[in-house]
Amino acid sequence: MVYNTRWFRIVLIFITSAVLSCAGTDEETETPREPGIDTVVVSISDTLGLLIGDSNYVFGTITQASLGEDGRLYVLDGQLGRLVIFSEELEFVRYVGRPGSGPGEFQYPQSFAFLGDDRLAVCDWGAGSVVFFDSAFQYVDHLTGYYPDSPRYIVPGPGSTYVAMNIELEQSEGETEGSSFIARFGQGMEPEHIYDSWPLMITMYGDPEDPDVSIGRVDQDFDSNLEGTVYLTERDDSTYLVEVFLADGTVDTLVNKSWERIEKSQEQRQEEFYEETRNQNEDGSQMGRRTVQDIYLWLNAVGSIDIDPDGNIWVGQAYTVMPTFEVYSPSGELRYVAVIPELVTVKGLEYCFRNGFLAYDRQPVDYPKVYILEPDTIASDR
């Protein structure tokens, strides 16, 4: 598909709700329990990150953190333009990449994935590219020229593929149409398989001859296992739904619970919501910024999807004050509910349970940190 890249400036908008503050009532912190379902308490075993001190441990903006199969911790720093590697003992090992526009350099790296062929793929959202490194973290190649945006939020797929979220735009008879989609990508820029797609919300404004275009999309979260099965949820205030997309195209439902909308309290309505934008300038350069908006009046049902090392699916509850997860088997059995009491006051958390359990704050009130998490023994005994 061929696109005209010169006829307008693009503003991409991605809205993510902040974690609710602890200003709710005790009733608001409770999650409905099915009879006989155990509760697993997840604790913090260690924390990584400094406000001031050793620069190897001071982060600008953590865009992704994950434990590797080698037990080491990998922290992607968008603001400082590098991937930081720490040992199993959380000692600094090395950097991969640095700020810049040359080979192996980053403008604003957004996410990364270790592929089945031992390559490391890094989505550099700022440069609109995907950068590849070999098993020794030496630069190999990169794909660029995506329009209007490179894939983002990438996770490993089967073999040498990765699964990612992306958008596409098309101009027809003076109008702009497009969609967001989740797809599996191989060696090239075009997706090998699209799991699902949704229309974009496009608004044009300003000079009719040279308009600005505001692009909004449905807010989703997903994760994929190494067989290519994708678990997907829409962050929505009206449904509690997790869908399963198999690599062969089969679609199923992991969980679909009855749900009645929960209205926010006045205090909760004042919570901050972060709007992340990227402007494409006329000279081809790009500029990112974050602003704050107060938008939603209702609490979402599901907030996140993560797959743990045993293949269980952790469904994060968006309406609870305490970080709470319903943990399902791949067949859809609710195995237990997990809570993290020590993180009840921490806002803006993201989670990654691949090869181990951790959380990180993309929008901290003080400074960015990674929390190494440890579920209690029920998780491994059941």
N, C-alpha and C positions, 0 to 999 in steps of 0.2 A: 504494500500500500504506500503511495507517495503522498506526502503532505507538503503544503506551502508553509515554510517556516518564517517568512518575512512579513506577512500581512498584519500581524498583531503582536503585542507584548502579552506574555502569559503570566498570570498569577495563580499558582497552585495553592489550594487551601486544604489543610488537613486538621480537623478539630478533634482533640483528645481530651476527655474529661479528667480533671484532677481527682485523686482519691479523696473521699469525704473526710472532713475533720472529725475529731472526737467530740464534737459539741452536741451529739444526739443523745437521746434517752436510752436507758437500758433496753427498752423494748426494741429500739431500732437496731441494736447490735445483734439481736438473736436471728438465727437462721432456722427455718422450719426443719425438723428432723423426722425422718421416717422411723418407725419403730424398729429397734434392734440395730440401728446404724451407729457405729462407734465414732468417737471424735478423736482425731490425732492432733496433738499439740506440736507445732513446728517451732523450734527455738533458733536463735542466732548463735552459731558457733564461733564466728569471727567476723570482723569488719575491716574493709580495706578502703583507704582514702584519707587525705589530710587537707586541712585548710591552709596551713603554712608548714613548710619543712622540706623534706627530700622531694625534689621535683618529680621523681619517678612515681610518686604516690599522690601527686596533686593532679586532679583531673579538671578539664575544662567543661565538657559536656559528655556524659556517658550516653552514647546512642545505642550500645548493645554490650552486654557482658554474658559470657558463657564459659562453662567448664569444658575442656577438651577430653577426648578419649585417653590422652596421656596424663590426665589428672591436673594439668596446668590450667590456670585461669587466664582468659583472654578478655581484655577490656578495650572496646573501640571508643576512641575519643574524637567526636566530631569537631569540636572547636579547635583542638590542638592537632588535628589531622594525622592521627597515628593509631596503630593497634599496639597495645601494651601487653606483654606476656609476663606472667608471674608463675613461679614454681608452685608445687603442691603445698609448700610451706609459706606461700604468699611472699616470697622474695622476688625482687625485680630480676628479670632475665634479659629482656631486650625489647626494642621497638621494631615494628614492621611499618614501613612507610614514613612519610613526613609531609608537612604542608608544601604545596606547590602544584604545578601543572605538568610536570615531566613524568617520564615512565616510573611507575611505582609510587607516585606522590598523590596526595589527596587534597581536595578542596573542602569537602564536608562529608566524610564517610558516614554512612547511615546504618549499615548492617553487614554481617559477614556469615559465611558458611564454609565448613570443611567438606569437600566433595569426596566421592568414593574413589576417585583416581589420585587422591592425596594432594590435590590442588586446594588452595585457599582462594575463595571468591569474595571480594569486598565490593559492595555497592557504594560508589562515591556519588551521592545524591547531588552534591555541589557541582560536580563536573559532568553529571549526566552520563556516567559510565559504570561499567563493571570491570574491576581490575583483578587479574589472576596472578597468584604466586605459586611456586612449587613447594615441595615438602620441606625445603630448607629456607623458605620464605624469601626466595629470590624472585624478582619480577619476571613474569613470563610474557604476558600479553594483556591487552584490554580491549573491550568493546565500547565504542562510543558512537554518537550520532543518533541516539534514540530520540524519538519525538512523540510527545513533548517532554517525556521524562524517562529516566532509566528505571529498571525494576527496583523495588525497595522492599524491605522486610523479608530478606531471603532466608530460606532454611534449606538444609540438605534434602535431596530427593534420592531416588534409586540410582545406583551407579554413579556416573559423573554428572548427573543433573542436579538442579536446584529448583525449588518452588518459590515463587515470588508474587507480589502484588504489583500491578502496573496499570497504566491507563493508555487509551488511544483516542485520538481526535481525527475528525475528517470534516473538511469544508465542502459543502454542496449548496450551490445556488445562493451564495451569500450567507448561509447559515452554518453554524458549527454544531456537530453532533459528536458524541463520544461515549465511551463506557470505561468502567474500571473492571478489572478481572484478576483472578488468581490462576496462575498457569505454571506448568513445568517447562523449564528451559534447559537446553542442552549446550552445544558448542556455539550456537549462533545467537542472533538477536531476536529472531522470531520464536514464539513459543511452540513447543512440541505438542502440548496438549493444554487446553483451557478447561479448568474445572468448573468455573462459574463466572458470570459477568453481570453487571448492573449498569443502568444508564447513569451518566454523569449529570450533575446539575450545573448548567452553563448559563452565565449571565454576561452579556456584553454591554459595556458602558463607555462613555467618553466620546472621542472623535469618531464619527461613523467611518471615515476614511482610514483611520488608524486606531481601532478600538482596543481597549483593555478587555481582557476576558477573565472573569472569575470562575474558577472550576471547583465545585464541591463534589464530594462523593460519599457514598454510604460508608459509615464507620464500622469496620469489621476487625476481627482478630482470627488468626488461624495458626495451625501448626501441622507439620507433616512428618510421618515416620519414613524410614529408609526404604520401605516398600512402595512409597508413593501415595499412601492413603492420607488425605487431607481432612482435618477436622476444622470446621468453620462455624463461627457465630457472628451474628450482627449485633453490635452494641445498640440495643434498642430498648425503649421504655415500655413496650407493649407485648413483647414475646420473650419466652425463655426457650430458646431453640438452639441445638447444636446439630449440624448436619455432617454427614460422612460422605466423602467423594473418593471412590476407589480409583486406582490407576487405570482400570479398564473402562472407566466412564460411568460405572454404576453409582447411583446416589441413594443414600439411606439416611436414617435419622438415629442419632445416638441418644438424644433426650429431647422431649417436647412436653414441657410442663404447662399446666394452666397458670396464667399470670394475670394479676390485676395491677394496673399502674399504681405506683407509690409516689405521692406528691412530696416534693422537698419541703422542708421547713424554711422559714424566712432566713435563718442563719445559713442553711445549706445553699440557698439560692445566691448567696453572696460569694460562694466559692469561686475561685479563679479557674478559667478555662483557657488553655494555651492554643493559640492559633499560629501554626507554623507555615510560612509562605516562602516561596522562592520566585524572584523576579528575573525574567530573561530580558536583558537589556538589548538595545538595538545593535551594539557592537558584538553581540554574542556572549558577553560575560554574564555571570549570574550572581545574584546577591540574595542571601537568606536573612530572614528576620523572624522574631517571635513577638507577638502582642498578646494581650489578655482580653478576654471577653466574658461576659456573664450571659449565658444563653439559655440553658435548659431549665425547665420547671419541674421535670419528673426524673426520678431515679431510674437508671438502666437496670435491666435484670442481670445479664451476663456481662462481665468486664474483660475476661481474658480466657485464652485456651493455651494449655501447655501439656506436652507429653513427657512423662518422667522416664527414668532409665528402664523401668519394668513394662513400659508400654501403656501405663494407665493415663487417662486423660483428666487433667485438673481443670475444672471449670470454675473460674474466679467469679465470685458474687460481687456485682457492682453496687448493690443496695445496702451492704452492711458496713458498719463503721470499722469493725475489726476485720483485717484481711482473712477471708473465708473462702474455702474451695470445696466443691463437691467433686469427689474423685471417683471416676467411672472406669470399669474395665473396657477393653475394646469392644465387647459384646453389648455394652450399655448397662451393665449391672452397677448400681451405686454401691461402692465398696465401703467408703467412710467419708466423713467430713473432716477437713483439716483447717485449723485456725493458727494464726501467728500473733499471739497477744503482744509480743515485744515490739511489733511494728504498728500498733494501733494509732500512734500519733504521727507517723511518717506519711507525707503526702507524695503523690506523683510517682508511685512505684511501678516498675515493670518487673516481670519475672521471666526466668529461663530455667527449665528443669531438665535440659538435655545433658546427659552424663553427670548430673548432680543438681542440687537445689541451690538457687541463689536469687536475690532480688537486687535491684539497683534503682537509684532515683535519678530520673532524667531532668526533673525540675525541682531540685532541693531548695529548702528555705535557707540552708546554710552553705553546704558544699557537697559535691557529688561523692557518693560512697557505694560500695558493693557490700552486700550482706550475704555471707555464706550461711546457708540454712541447713538444719538437721531435723528431719521428722522423728518423732518418737518411735518405739519399737513396733507398735501396732501395724505401721505401714508395711514392714517387711515380714511380719508374722502371718498376716492374713492371706 
